[in-house]
Amino acid sequence: MLQTLVMSVILSMIAAMVMKWVLSRYVLAARNYRANEAAARVKGITSSKMSNFWNYANLSAIPTSDSVTVDGKTVSYSRTGLMGPGTMRFTVTLDEEQ
């Protein structure tokens, strides 16, 4: 009877550790996926807005700040003036947890 009790406790502890490991791996993979997805959206919005700037060659082509909805996610961006010939500071933010 005691052996059965000890074995059941040991097996339940092993099962709990395995489940904890599996869940932590899942959470890590999900965070990595969301981070990569957010980075792709940010790069897409940046490319789109910067191409407007270079096509029209003036700052009025890009609003100073705005937000765009892409696939149900809100991407906010802002820009400051020219920093030198042909350079501009452009900041894009996206909450990965949306």
URCOR-V152664 format. One record per residue. BURIAL is b if it has 9 or more other C-alpha atoms within 8 Angstrom, else e. Layout:
burial->BURIAL
burial->BURIAL
This chain:
burial->e
burial->e
burial->e
burial->e
burial->e
burial->e
burial->e
burial->e
burial->e
burial->e
burial->e
burial->e
burial->e
burial->e
burial->e
burial->e
burial->e
burial->e
burial->e
burial->e
burial->e
burial->e
burial->e
burial->e
burial->e
burial->e
burial->e
burial->e
burial->e
burial->e
burial->e
burial->e
burial->e
burial->b
burial->b
burial->e
burial->e
burial->b
burial->e
burial->e
burial->b
burial->b
burial->e
burial->e
burial->b
burial->b
burial->e
burial->e
burial->b
burial->e
burial->e
burial->b
burial->b
burial->e
burial->e
burial->e
burial->e
burial->e
burial->e
burial->e
burial->b
burial->b
burial->b
burial->e
burial->e
burial->e
burial->e
burial->e
burial->e
burial->e
burial->e
burial->e
burial->e
burial->b
burial->b
burial->b
burial->b
burial->b
burial->b
burial->e
burial->e
burial->b
burial->e
burial->e
burial->e
burial->e
burial->e
burial->b
burial->b
burial->b
burial->e
burial->b
burial->e
burial->b
burial->e
burial->e
burial->e
burial->e
